[in-house]
Amino acid sequence: MAGSDETRTPNPDARSASPDRGSASLSGERPAIDKAQEQLFDSGTSSRAKYADLVVGRPGLGALLKYELIVMFAQSWPGALGLVIRKVLFPTLLGSCGRNVIFGQHVVLRHPHKIHIGSNVVIDDHCLIDAKGQTNRGIRIGDGVFIGRNTILSCKNGDIELADGANIGFNCEVFSASRVTIGKRVLMAAYSYVIGGDHDFSDPSKPVLEQTRTSAGVAIGDGVWMGAGAKILDGVTVGEGAVIGAGAVVRDAVPASAIAVGIPARVIGSRIART
């Protein structure tokens, strides 16, 4: 559904994959990633079934009506009244929800029964929290997490975990087709992108869009700071306490407490003082 499903940043080290399987992920192998267009325009499936599969996440008229009524009534209300209405109604769609969770105006929830949110969380206006997938666990957001305006958390049969105290700036995206974990008290500045998926492009006779999609996952350790516009590519691990410079493109592992900058990112120092 989202245009970003088709626009992964290429990783030159992407490996070939078989037509039936994606690459091995940080949490084990997963099936090849479906294309949203194929699901949307499948002539053998009714419009209601496709909507339920891509948005609601559960079959049946009851689940569809509950989702539609809550979204219609709560999603667009402005001001304090809207905050109160969403605080009461949105948790009834979710897998679990703690106390004092603030949902901004026009927040979109997809496959909400696979979204689990802790306490004292802020999800700002116009965010998309999309846990879609057939066999995934979905999205887990810890206590004290802040998610800035226009940010997207997007699964394609993958899992996303934001640990306690993570701060995600506005206009960021976290995408997962296998498993993406963002540690405690991570600071992810505006326009940053964590890309838990890739495309095989080994066959030059075919457009990249027609080749297999792969995902190895991403792991970002506790206390990492990602500068504005930083991009973490599929398969990367960023160690605890590392600093990623603004605009950096990270395609290789970054050690704990390291400072990495540039395109491609390279380590230029450490936060640990030498003795």
C-alpha positions as CSV (number, residue, x, y, z in Angstrom):
1,M,0.0,0.0,0.0
2,A,2.8,2.5,0.9
3,G,5.0,3.6,-1.9
4,S,8.0,3.0,0.3
5,D,7.4,-0.7,-0.1
6,E,9.0,-0.5,-3.5
7,T,11.8,1.9,-2.9
8,R,14.5,0.3,-0.8
9,T,18.0,1.8,-0.9
10,P,20.2,-0.7,-2.7
11,N,23.0,-2.4,-0.8
12,P,25.8,-3.3,-3.3
13,D,26.6,-6.3,-1.2
14,A,23.2,-7.9,-1.7
15,R,23.4,-11.6,-2.4
16,S,21.5,-13.7,-4.8
17,A,18.6,-15.7,-3.5
18,S,16.5,-18.5,-4.8
19,P,13.1,-17.7,-6.3
20,D,11.3,-19.3,-3.3
21,R,13.2,-18.0,-0.3
22,G,14.6,-14.8,1.0
23,S,18.1,-14.6,2.5
24,A,18.7,-15.8,6.0
25,S,17.6,-13.1,8.6
26,L,19.0,-12.3,12.0
27,S,16.1,-14.4,13.4
28,G,16.1,-17.2,10.8
29,E,14.9,-17.7,7.2
30,R,11.6,-16.2,6.0
31,P,9.6,-16.6,2.8
32,A,10.3,-14.4,-0.1
33,I,8.6,-11.0,0.3
34,D,5.3,-10.4,-1.6
35,K,4.7,-7.4,-3.7
36,A,1.9,-5.1,-2.6
37,Q,0.7,-4.7,-6.2
38,E,0.2,-8.4,-6.7
39,Q,-1.9,-8.6,-3.6
40,L,-4.0,-5.5,-4.5
41,F,-4.8,-6.5,-8.0
42,D,-5.3,-10.3,-7.5
43,S,-8.4,-11.0,-9.6
44,G,-9.1,-14.1,-7.7
45,T,-9.7,-12.3,-4.4
46,S,-12.6,-10.0,-3.4
47,S,-12.0,-6.4,-2.6
48,R,-13.2,-7.0,1.0
49,A,-10.8,-9.9,1.4
50,K,-7.8,-7.9,0.1
51,Y,-8.6,-4.9,2.3
52,A,-8.9,-7.3,5.3
53,D,-5.6,-8.9,4.4
54,L,-3.6,-5.7,3.8
55,V,-5.2,-3.4,6.4
56,V,-7.4,-5.0,9.0
57,G,-5.3,-8.2,9.3
58,R,-8.2,-10.4,10.4
59,P,-10.9,-12.1,8.3
60,G,-14.6,-11.7,9.0
61,L,-17.2,-9.0,8.8
62,G,-17.1,-8.3,12.6
63,A,-13.4,-7.5,12.5
64,L,-13.9,-5.3,9.5
65,L,-16.8,-3.3,11.0
66,K,-15.0,-2.8,14.3
67,Y,-11.9,-1.5,12.6
68,E,-13.9,0.8,10.2
69,L,-16.1,2.3,12.9
70,I,-13.3,3.1,15.3
71,V,-11.1,4.6,12.6
72,M,-14.0,6.6,11.1
73,F,-15.0,8.0,14.5
74,A,-11.6,8.5,16.1
75,Q,-8.8,9.0,13.6
76,S,-9.5,12.6,12.4
77,W,-10.9,14.4,15.4
78,P,-8.7,17.4,16.1
79,G,-7.6,18.9,19.4
80,A,-8.0,17.6,23.0
81,L,-11.2,15.8,22.3
82,G,-9.5,13.8,19.5
83,L,-6.7,12.8,21.9
84,V,-9.2,11.6,24.4
85,I,-11.3,9.7,21.9
86,R,-8.3,7.9,20.4
87,K,-6.9,7.2,23.9
88,V,-10.1,5.3,24.7
89,L,-10.8,3.6,21.4
90,F,-7.5,2.8,19.7
91,P,-6.3,0.4,22.4
92,T,-9.4,-1.8,21.7
93,L,-7.9,-2.5,18.3
94,L,-4.4,-3.3,19.5
95,G,-2.8,-6.5,20.7
96,S,-2.0,-4.8,24.0
97,C,-1.6,-1.2,25.2
98,G,-0.3,0.3,28.4
99,R,-1.3,3.5,30.2
100,N,-1.0,7.1,29.1
101,V,-0.5,6.4,25.4
102,I,-1.1,9.5,23.2
103,F,-2.2,8.9,19.6
104,G,-2.0,12.0,17.4
105,Q,-4.4,13.0,14.7
106,H,-4.5,10.8,11.5
107,V,-2.4,8.0,13.0
108,V,-2.9,4.9,10.8
109,L,-2.9,1.4,12.3
110,R,-2.6,-1.7,10.0
111,H,-2.9,-5.2,11.4
112,P,-3.4,-3.5,14.8
113,H,-3.9,-6.8,16.7
114,K,-0.2,-7.4,16.1
115,I,0.8,-4.0,17.6
116,H,1.8,-4.0,21.2
117,I,2.5,-0.7,23.0
118,G,3.9,0.0,26.5
119,S,3.0,2.8,28.8
120,N,3.8,6.6,28.5
121,V,4.2,6.4,24.7
122,V,3.6,9.3,22.2
123,I,2.7,8.5,18.6
124,D,2.5,11.9,16.9
125,D,0.3,13.1,14.1
126,H,0.2,11.3,10.7
127,C,2.3,8.3,11.7
128,L,1.8,4.9,10.1
129,I,2.2,1.9,12.3
130,D,1.9,-1.1,9.9
131,A,2.4,-4.6,11.3
132,K,1.1,-6.5,8.2
133,G,2.3,-10.0,7.5
134,Q,1.1,-13.6,7.5
135,T,3.3,-15.2,10.1
136,N,5.1,-12.3,11.8
137,R,4.7,-11.2,15.4
138,G,4.4,-7.6,14.4
139,I,5.4,-4.4,16.2
140,R,6.4,-4.0,19.8
141,I,6.9,-0.5,21.3
142,G,8.3,-0.3,24.8
143,D,7.6,2.1,27.6
144,G,8.5,5.8,27.2
145,V,8.9,5.7,23.5
146,F,8.4,8.8,21.4
147,I,7.6,8.5,17.7
148,G,7.7,11.8,15.8
149,R,5.2,13.2,13.2
150,N,5.0,11.5,9.8
151,T,7.1,8.6,10.8
152,I,6.5,5.1,9.4
153,L,7.0,1.8,11.0
154,S,6.4,-0.7,8.2
155,C,6.4,-4.5,8.3
156,K,6.2,-6.9,5.3
157,N,5.9,-10.1,7.3
158,G,8.7,-8.9,9.5
159,D,9.0,-7.7,13.1
160,I,10.0,-4.4,14.6
161,E,10.9,-3.8,18.2
162,L,11.5,-0.4,19.8
163,A,12.9,-0.8,23.3
164,D,12.1,1.4,26.3
165,G,12.9,5.1,25.9
166,A,13.7,5.1,22.2
167,N,13.1,8.5,20.5
168,I,12.3,8.4,16.8
169,G,12.3,11.9,15.2
170,F,9.8,13.2,12.6
171,N,9.8,11.9,9.0
172,C,11.7,8.7,9.8
173,E,11.1,5.2,8.5
174,V,11.8,1.8,10.0
175,F,11.1,-1.0,7.6
176,S,11.3,-4.8,8.3
177,A,10.9,-7.8,6.2
178,S,12.5,-10.1,8.8
179,R,13.5,-8.5,12.2
180,V,14.6,-5.0,13.1
181,T,15.4,-4.1,16.8
182,I,16.1,-0.6,18.1
183,G,17.6,-0.5,21.6
184,K,16.9,1.4,24.7
185,R,17.2,5.2,24.6
186,V,18.2,5.2,21.0
187,L,18.0,8.7,19.5
188,M,17.1,8.6,15.8
189,A,17.1,12.1,14.3
190,A,14.7,13.4,11.7
191,Y,14.6,11.9,8.2
192,S,16.6,8.8,9.3
193,Y,15.9,5.4,7.7
194,V,16.4,1.9,9.0
195,I,16.1,-0.5,6.1
196,G,15.5,-4.1,7.1
197,G,15.1,-5.4,3.5
198,D,16.8,-5.5,0.1
199,H,16.5,-6.6,-3.5
200,D,18.5,-9.2,-5.4
201,F,19.8,-7.6,-8.6
202,S,22.2,-10.4,-9.8
203,D,20.3,-11.0,-13.1
204,P,21.0,-8.0,-15.4
205,S,18.4,-9.3,-17.9
206,K,15.5,-8.6,-15.4
207,P,14.4,-5.4,-13.8
208,V,15.3,-5.3,-10.1
209,L,11.6,-5.1,-9.3
210,E,11.0,-8.6,-10.8
211,Q,13.8,-10.2,-8.9
212,T,13.7,-11.8,-5.4
213,R,13.5,-9.6,-2.4
214,T,15.7,-10.4,0.6
215,S,16.0,-9.4,4.2
216,A,18.8,-10.1,6.8
217,G,17.5,-7.7,9.4
218,V,19.0,-4.8,11.4
219,A,20.0,-4.5,15.1
220,I,20.7,-1.2,16.7
221,G,22.1,-1.3,20.2
222,D,21.2,0.7,23.3
223,G,22.0,4.4,23.4
224,V,22.9,4.8,19.8
225,W,22.6,8.3,18.3
226,M,21.7,8.5,14.6
227,G,22.2,11.9,13.1
228,A,19.6,13.5,10.8
229,G,19.2,11.7,7.5
230,A,21.3,8.7,8.5
231,K,20.5,5.4,6.7
232,I,21.2,1.9,8.1
233,L,21.2,-0.8,5.4
234,D,19.9,-4.3,5.6
235,G,22.1,-6.8,7.5
236,V,23.9,-4.2,9.7
237,T,24.5,-4.3,13.4
238,V,25.2,-1.0,15.2
239,G,26.9,-1.5,18.6
240,E,25.8,0.0,21.9
241,G,26.5,3.7,22.3
242,A,27.7,4.3,18.8
243,V,27.2,7.6,17.0
244,I,26.2,7.7,13.3
245,G,26.9,11.1,11.6
246,A,24.2,13.0,9.8
247,G,23.6,11.8,6.3
248,A,25.7,8.7,6.7
249,V,24.9,5.5,4.8
250,V,25.9,2.5,7.0
251,R,26.5,-0.8,5.1
252,D,28.9,-2.5,7.5
253,A,28.8,-3.3,11.2
254,V,29.7,-0.4,13.6
255,P,31.4,-1.4,16.9
256,A,30.1,-0.2,20.3
257,S,30.9,3.4,21.1
258,A,32.4,4.0,17.6
259,I,31.8,7.3,15.7
260,A,31.0,6.6,12.0
261,V,30.4,9.2,9.3
262,G,30.2,9.5,5.5
263,I,29.0,7.6,2.4
264,P,29.7,4.8,2.8
265,A,30.1,5.2,6.6
266,R,33.5,4.6,8.1
267,V,34.6,4.7,11.7
268,I,36.6,7.8,12.5
269,G,36.9,7.6,16.2
270,S,35.5,6.3,19.5
271,R,33.6,7.8,22.3
272,I,35.8,6.0,24.8
273,A,38.8,8.0,25.8
274,R,42.1,6.4,25.2
275,T,44.4,6.0,28.2
